[in-house]
Amino acid sequence: MKAIIIESYGSSDQLIEKEVPMPTIEDNQVLLELHATSINPIDWKLREGYLQEKLPFEFPIILGWDAAGIIKEVGANVTNFQIGDYVFARPETTAGGTYAEYTSVDEDLLAKMPENLSFDEAASVPLAGLTAWQCLVDFSNIKSDDRVLIHAGSGGVGNFAIQIAKSFGAHVASTASGKNEAFLKELGVDEFINYKEENFEDVIKEFDIVLDTMGGEIQERSFDVLKKGGKLVSIVQPPDEEKGKAKGITAGFHWLESNGKQLAELGNLIKREQVETNVGHTFPFTQEGLQEAHKLSESHHAKGKIVIKIK
């Protein structure tokens, strides 16, 4: 089968097209014919070699953590899915990712695709959507009327987080550049903060939750907008837990855990049109297409998700 792989760490030029063996499936897995995948920052961070200790894969590596497609084979112990099902997932991957025509996926990581989504749209959901869900629901225990600040709301995780928070009845503030103000307000943002013109900590106070997608000084300044008992969750770097304790704030770092049941809950929100996907850019499933997609993701200027159309 065709795949885009890396054989050593480095720049986007390391992404090359190769013929590789078809994946085999275990009894609890399905063989998924991929129709689309999407790009996430973890893709190029791993490609550059930043995550060697956390994700010690062996070369050649097929990158990619989002999958949308059609089941072509099912393992002997698979009970909830069958051949022909349209599904999406965030597979657990070692060397067999989703920049490929086929991949194997554990049954408990799968969810049936919402009928109102295309494959391209469905591929934009799993990693970013599950990250936002777990940060807000699992870590922060979000509830109605919570005041939530989401940094970089126009990004992949940010735009899902805004919509998930609104579905729980929260009051949402978000930072972005001025060009994204209309987009964020369409998503439901109650307070838009143009980070180029104002400091968020001068505008809002006494918030319940901050979702940090930026790290660094933005993470540090985020402590100042939280009330006692508030929660700061980061997907970039571990926050200062001692500083949090001194302020009466729960601070922590979240690393995504794949979960088919949670993905199905997200799918239900999408079916009810409480959450919509935002595919900002689409690239072809070629060596050049993946290289350009990585460059765009690395620029931090993508609006919405970057999708790779496989079929």
C-alpha positions as CSV (number, residue, x, y, z in Angstrom):
1,M,0.0,0.0,0.0
2,K,1.0,3.6,-0.4
3,A,2.2,5.5,2.6
4,I,4.1,8.7,3.4
5,I,6.9,7.9,5.9
6,I,10.0,9.3,7.6
7,E,13.2,7.3,7.7
8,S,15.0,9.8,9.9
9,Y,14.2,12.9,12.0
10,G,14.4,16.3,10.4
11,S,12.6,18.9,8.3
12,S,9.4,18.3,6.2
13,D,11.7,17.1,3.4
14,Q,12.0,13.8,5.4
15,L,8.4,13.0,4.4
16,I,8.6,10.6,1.5
17,E,6.2,8.4,-0.4
18,K,6.9,4.6,-0.2
19,E,5.1,1.3,-0.8
20,V,4.9,-0.5,2.5
21,P,3.3,-3.8,3.6
22,M,-0.5,-3.9,4.4
23,P,-1.1,-3.9,8.2
24,T,-2.3,-7.0,9.8
25,I,-5.0,-7.0,12.5
26,E,-5.4,-8.7,15.9
27,D,-8.6,-10.2,17.2
28,N,-9.7,-7.0,18.8
29,Q,-8.9,-4.8,15.8
30,V,-10.4,-3.7,12.5
31,L,-8.6,-3.0,9.2
32,L,-9.6,0.5,8.2
33,E,-9.5,1.8,4.6
34,L,-8.5,5.4,5.2
35,H,-10.3,8.1,3.2
36,A,-8.9,11.1,5.1
37,T,-6.5,12.0,7.9
38,S,-5.5,15.4,9.4
39,I,-2.4,17.2,10.6
40,N,-1.7,18.0,14.3
41,P,1.3,19.7,15.9
42,I,2.4,16.3,17.4
43,D,3.0,15.1,13.8
44,W,5.8,17.6,13.0
45,K,7.1,17.6,16.6
46,L,7.7,13.9,16.3
47,R,9.1,14.3,12.8
48,E,11.6,16.8,14.1
49,G,12.7,14.4,16.9
50,Y,11.3,16.5,19.8
51,L,9.3,13.5,21.2
52,Q,11.9,10.7,20.9
53,E,11.8,10.0,24.7
54,K,8.0,9.9,25.0
55,L,7.4,8.2,21.7
56,P,10.4,6.0,20.9
57,F,9.3,4.6,17.6
58,E,11.5,2.7,15.2
59,F,12.1,3.8,11.6
60,P,10.5,3.8,9.1
61,I,7.7,5.8,10.9
62,I,4.2,6.4,9.4
63,L,3.0,9.5,11.2
64,G,-0.6,10.6,11.7
65,W,-3.2,10.2,14.6
66,D,-6.5,11.0,12.9
67,A,-8.5,8.4,10.9
68,A,-11.8,8.4,9.0
69,G,-12.7,5.6,6.6
70,I,-14.5,2.4,6.0
71,I,-14.0,-0.9,7.8
72,K,-12.6,-3.6,5.4
73,E,-11.9,-6.5,7.9
74,V,-12.9,-7.2,11.5
75,G,-11.0,-9.3,14.0
76,A,-12.5,-12.4,15.6
77,N,-13.4,-10.6,18.9
78,V,-14.9,-7.4,17.4
79,T,-18.6,-7.2,18.3
80,N,-19.7,-3.6,17.8
81,F,-18.5,-2.9,14.3
82,Q,-18.8,-4.7,11.0
83,I,-17.4,-4.6,7.5
84,G,-18.7,-1.5,5.6
85,D,-19.1,0.7,8.7
86,Y,-18.1,4.4,8.3
87,V,-16.0,5.2,11.3
88,F,-13.5,7.7,12.7
89,A,-10.8,7.2,15.4
90,R,-7.7,8.4,17.0
91,P,-5.7,5.2,16.7
92,E,-2.9,4.3,19.1
93,T,0.1,4.1,16.8
94,T,3.6,2.8,17.0
95,A,5.1,2.7,13.6
96,G,1.7,2.4,11.7
97,G,0.0,5.8,11.6
98,T,-2.6,7.3,9.3
99,Y,-0.5,8.7,6.5
100,A,-1.4,5.5,4.6
101,E,-4.1,3.9,2.6
102,Y,-4.9,1.4,5.4
103,T,-4.4,1.2,9.2
104,S,-5.3,-1.2,12.0
105,V,-7.4,0.2,14.9
106,D,-8.5,-1.3,18.2
107,E,-12.3,-1.7,18.5
108,D,-12.5,0.4,21.7
109,L,-11.0,3.4,19.9
110,L,-13.6,3.5,17.1
111,A,-16.8,5.5,16.8
112,K,-19.3,5.5,14.0
113,M,-19.1,8.6,11.9
114,P,-21.9,11.2,12.3
115,E,-24.1,10.9,9.2
116,N,-23.9,14.7,8.6
117,L,-20.1,14.6,8.2
118,S,-17.9,13.9,5.2
119,F,-14.7,11.8,5.6
120,D,-12.7,15.0,5.4
121,E,-14.7,16.6,8.2
122,A,-14.7,13.5,10.3
123,A,-10.9,13.2,10.1
124,S,-10.6,16.7,11.6
125,V,-12.3,15.6,14.8
126,P,-10.6,12.8,16.8
127,L,-7.3,14.2,18.2
128,A,-8.3,17.8,18.5
129,G,-11.8,17.1,19.6
130,L,-10.8,14.5,22.2
131,T,-8.1,16.7,23.6
132,A,-10.6,19.6,24.1
133,W,-13.1,17.2,25.6
134,Q,-10.7,15.6,28.1
135,C,-9.3,19.0,29.2
136,L,-12.7,20.5,29.9
137,V,-14.7,17.5,31.0
138,D,-12.2,15.0,32.6
139,F,-9.7,17.4,34.0
140,S,-11.7,20.5,34.6
141,N,-15.2,19.0,35.4
142,I,-16.8,21.8,33.4
143,K,-20.4,22.7,34.3
144,S,-23.1,25.2,33.4
145,D,-22.2,28.9,34.0
146,D,-18.5,28.2,34.4
147,R,-16.3,31.0,33.1
148,V,-13.8,29.5,30.7
149,L,-10.8,31.1,28.9
150,I,-9.6,29.2,25.8
151,H,-6.3,30.4,24.3
152,A,-5.9,30.4,20.5
153,G,-9.6,29.7,19.9
154,S,-9.2,29.6,16.1
155,G,-6.8,26.6,16.2
156,G,-7.7,23.0,16.0
157,V,-8.1,22.3,19.7
158,G,-9.3,25.8,20.5
159,N,-12.3,25.8,18.2
160,F,-13.6,22.5,19.5
161,A,-13.0,23.6,23.1
162,I,-15.2,26.7,22.5
163,Q,-18.1,24.7,21.2
164,I,-17.8,21.9,23.8
165,A,-17.8,24.6,26.6
166,K,-20.8,26.3,25.1
167,S,-22.6,22.9,24.9
168,F,-22.2,22.7,28.6
169,G,-23.7,26.2,29.1
170,A,-20.4,27.9,30.0
171,H,-19.5,31.5,29.5
172,V,-16.5,31.5,27.1
173,A,-13.7,34.0,26.5
174,S,-11.0,33.3,23.9
175,T,-7.9,34.9,22.5
176,A,-7.0,35.2,18.8
177,S,-5.9,37.8,16.3
178,G,-8.4,40.3,15.0
179,K,-8.9,38.6,11.7
180,N,-10.5,35.6,13.5
181,E,-13.0,37.6,15.6
182,A,-16.0,36.9,13.4
183,F,-15.1,33.2,13.2
184,L,-14.9,32.9,17.0
185,K,-18.1,34.7,17.6
186,E,-19.8,32.4,15.2
187,L,-18.6,29.5,17.4
188,G,-20.3,31.1,20.3
189,V,-17.5,33.1,22.1
190,D,-18.9,35.6,24.6
191,E,-15.8,37.6,25.1
192,F,-13.3,38.0,22.2
193,I,-9.8,39.2,23.2
194,N,-7.5,40.4,20.4
195,Y,-4.1,39.3,21.8
196,K,-2.3,41.8,19.6
197,E,-4.1,44.8,21.1
198,E,-4.8,43.9,24.7
199,N,-3.5,41.6,27.5
200,F,-6.1,39.1,28.5
201,E,-5.4,39.4,32.2
202,D,-6.4,43.1,32.0
203,V,-9.7,42.2,30.5
204,I,-11.0,39.2,32.5
205,K,-10.8,38.1,36.1
206,E,-12.2,35.4,38.4
207,F,-12.5,32.7,35.8
208,D,-13.1,29.0,36.6
209,I,-11.1,27.3,33.9
210,V,-8.2,28.2,31.6
211,L,-7.3,25.9,28.7
212,D,-3.7,26.7,27.8
213,T,-2.6,25.9,24.2
214,M,0.4,28.2,24.1
215,G,2.6,27.7,27.1
216,G,5.4,30.0,28.2
217,E,4.5,33.5,29.5
218,I,0.9,33.1,28.4
219,Q,0.6,30.1,30.7
220,E,2.2,32.1,33.5
221,R,-0.1,35.0,33.1
222,S,-3.1,32.7,33.0
223,F,-2.8,32.1,36.7
224,D,-3.8,35.7,37.3
225,V,-7.3,35.4,35.7
226,L,-8.3,32.3,37.7
227,K,-10.3,32.5,41.0
228,K,-9.5,30.4,44.0
229,G,-10.6,26.8,43.2
230,G,-10.1,27.4,39.5
231,K,-8.3,25.0,37.1
232,L,-5.5,25.6,34.6
233,V,-5.0,22.7,32.1
234,S,-2.2,22.9,29.5
235,I,-1.6,20.7,26.4
236,V,1.8,22.3,25.8
237,Q,3.9,22.1,28.9
238,P,3.4,21.2,32.6
239,P,2.3,24.3,34.6
240,D,3.8,25.2,37.9
241,E,1.7,23.1,40.3
242,E,3.3,24.7,43.4
243,K,2.3,28.1,42.2
244,G,-1.2,26.8,41.6
245,K,-1.4,25.4,45.1
246,A,-0.3,28.7,46.6
247,K,-3.1,30.4,44.7
248,G,-5.7,27.7,45.4
249,I,-5.7,26.6,41.8
250,T,-5.5,23.1,40.4
251,A,-2.9,23.1,37.6
252,G,-1.9,20.2,35.4
253,F,-0.7,19.0,32.0
254,H,-2.9,16.8,29.9
255,W,-1.7,14.1,27.4
256,L,-4.5,12.8,25.2
257,E,-5.8,9.2,25.8
258,S,-7.7,7.7,22.9
259,N,-11.2,6.8,23.7
260,G,-14.0,5.6,21.4
261,K,-16.8,6.2,23.8
262,Q,-15.9,9.8,24.3
263,L,-15.5,10.2,20.5
264,A,-19.0,8.8,20.1
265,E,-20.2,11.5,22.6
266,L,-18.5,14.1,20.5
267,G,-20.2,12.6,17.5
268,N,-23.6,13.0,19.2
269,L,-22.9,16.7,19.7
270,I,-22.0,17.0,16.0
271,K,-25.2,15.2,15.0
272,R,-27.2,17.6,17.2
273,E,-25.3,20.5,15.5
274,Q,-24.0,21.7,18.9
275,V,-20.5,21.2,17.5
276,E,-19.4,21.8,14.0
277,T,-16.1,20.9,12.3
278,N,-13.9,23.6,10.7
279,V,-11.7,22.3,7.9
280,G,-9.6,25.2,7.0
281,H,-7.1,23.6,4.5
282,T,-7.1,20.4,2.4
283,F,-4.0,18.8,0.8
284,P,-3.6,15.8,-1.5
285,F,-2.2,12.5,-0.3
286,T,1.2,12.9,-1.9
287,Q,4.7,13.5,-0.7
288,E,4.5,17.1,-1.7
289,G,1.1,17.5,-0.2
290,L,2.2,16.2,3.2
291,Q,5.3,18.4,3.2
292,E,3.2,21.5,2.5
293,A,0.7,20.6,5.1
294,H,3.4,20.2,7.7
295,K,4.9,23.6,6.8
296,L,1.5,25.2,7.2
297,S,1.0,23.6,10.6
298,E,4.5,24.7,11.8
299,S,3.7,28.3,10.8
300,H,0.9,28.4,13.5
301,H,-1.2,30.3,10.9
302,A,-3.7,27.6,10.0
303,K,-7.4,28.5,10.6
304,G,-9.3,25.4,11.6
305,K,-7.9,21.9,10.8
306,I,-5.6,20.8,8.1
307,V,-6.9,17.7,6.3
308,I,-5.3,15.2,4.0
309,K,-7.7,13.7,1.4
310,I,-6.6,10.1,0.8
311,K,-9.6,8.9,-1.3
